[in-house]
Amino acid sequence: MNFFTNLDFWFTVLRCTTPVLFATMAALIASQSGLLNLGLEGAMTIAALCGVLGSGFTGSLFVGAITGIAAGTVYTMLLAYFIQHFKANQVITGVALNLAAGGGSVFCLYSLTGDKNASNSLASAAFPALKIPVIDGIPGLGDILSGHNCLTYVAFLVAILLFIVLNKTDFGVHIRAVGESEEAARSVGINVEKVRYQAMFISGVLASLGGMYLSMGYVNRFTASMVAGRGYIALATNAMAAGSALLGMVSSILYGFGSGISIYLQNNNVDPYLITIIPYASIIVFYVIFSFYYKVKRRSEETL
């Protein structure tokens, strides 16, 4: 248990939190509008691949970032179109698109580069790491908070910004109104379809950033199945958040904590099969704790 005092461990926790935090915010804004974005896994996969391809073929980080965001967002808007226009089942459509993204990404990678499971032949760009002035010079704190990939800081800023948007702006009120009661929102003149498309657009952008972090920040290449269920994990962390972006940040950090433990134990002769389930098992445990808390809270409110 000495990893609690290890500064590298806490640095790793924040690194592991980043992609799930992006995906959690993506799930949260979609759910607040009344939609279930079950396509997070696929959007992250598509963005991770297209970001690497865009930057690898052009040599430009900017082009790679735009390509990845565009691809992941288009994928998400396709899901939104199926749900809203064709009234397709959200779960079935999301799972189908995720399966298509998983297989399609490997096919595209092989077709364009000749690589089968990883983009080893393609030198892609990576988002830079940033040193935070002042904080970087503080012993301990600087070792944990400074020197992360720039997308890590963007992820935490997004969570704070999304909290403000959903609770302090008219746009946020419209999103929550549509999610709480579609009929009531229509009765006051809110364009439900437009608001939901806007929410899904933002969701797609955020999921894309999470995917690109994995292939252009966490590591500098695309590998098959590198998202590794993080899109589905985000649905659980979003459920724990109960509509709050700040609680979504906390629940994402809890996942990062479990992932940090698994990474830390890799060099301590622990069964590798046990290590791989730690992040997912920790989410189950935390979800049960959060659910029990919300249940007790509801009962106390009903007795007042």
Disulfide bonds with the S-S distance in Angstrom:
none
